Amino acid sequence: MSFSEYLREQRFNSGEMYARMAQAGSDPMLSPGQVAAILLVDRRTVRRWAMDDGKFGKPTLTEGGHLRIRWSALKAYLEAQTPQPAE
């Protein structure tokens, strides 16, 4: 298995886990590192996208000032990025 195949598999497994949690009725809060693992980007990129660009809706900060992103916001972002099939 190549490294890129490994990364794709890890991304799929992470996404599936959060999707199952969302189906169970919760909307998990993800850290920038968790989102970065799903999107295959650096966590600093996720922070910049969330704080500056608003790609994941309104950012949520914990009492300690840590960024969290809702699974539903990440899912909406991914769905918007997915090309629609031509009719």
N, C-alpha and C positions, 0 to 999 in steps of 0.2 A: 504494500500500500504506500503510495507516495504521500508526501507531506500535505500537498494540496487536497488529496482525497481524504486524508485524516481530518483536516480542518473542516471540510464540507460535512463530514460525518458528525463531528462535534457540534457544528452549528445546527444541524438538523436535530440532533439529540437534545440540545439546549432548548431550541424552539418548541419541540414537542413537549418537553417537561412543563414549560410555562403555559402552553396551550391547554394541557390537561388541568393545571391548577385553575386557569380561567374558566374552564368548563365546569369545575367543581363549585363555581360561584364566587371565587375570590379574584381580585385584580392585583396580582403580585406587583410589588414595587421592586424594580431592578436597579442595581448599581451601574455606574458607567462601565465598569469592568465586565459585567455580565452582558450588557448591551453590546459592548465592543466585541465580545467573543461571538455573539450571534451575527453581527454585521461584518466581522473580520476586518475591523479597523482598530486604531489605537484608542484607548479610553479618553485621551485628551481631545481627540476628534469628536467623540460622543459628547463630551462636556461642552465643547465649542458649539456643536450643532444644537444642543439643548438650550444653552444659555444665550447665545448670540443670535442664532438663526431661528429658534423656535420650531425646529423640525418635529419635535415630539409633543407639541402643545405647550401649555404652561408648565415650566419646570417646578418640581416639588423639592423643597429642601427640608431636611430633618432638623430637629432642634439643635443639633451639633453643626449644622451647616453643610451636611453631605447631600449631594445631588441624588435624587431617585427619579426613575422614569417608570410610569405605569406600563404594564404589559399591553393594555388596550391601546395606548398611544403608539407604542412601537409597532404593534400589529397594523394599526391604521397607516402608519408611515410605510411599512413594507408593502401593504396592499396598493398604496398609491404609486409605489415604485415599480410594481409588477406590470409589464406590458400586457395590454389586452389583445387577444387574438383578432386578427383581421377578419372581417365578415365577407 
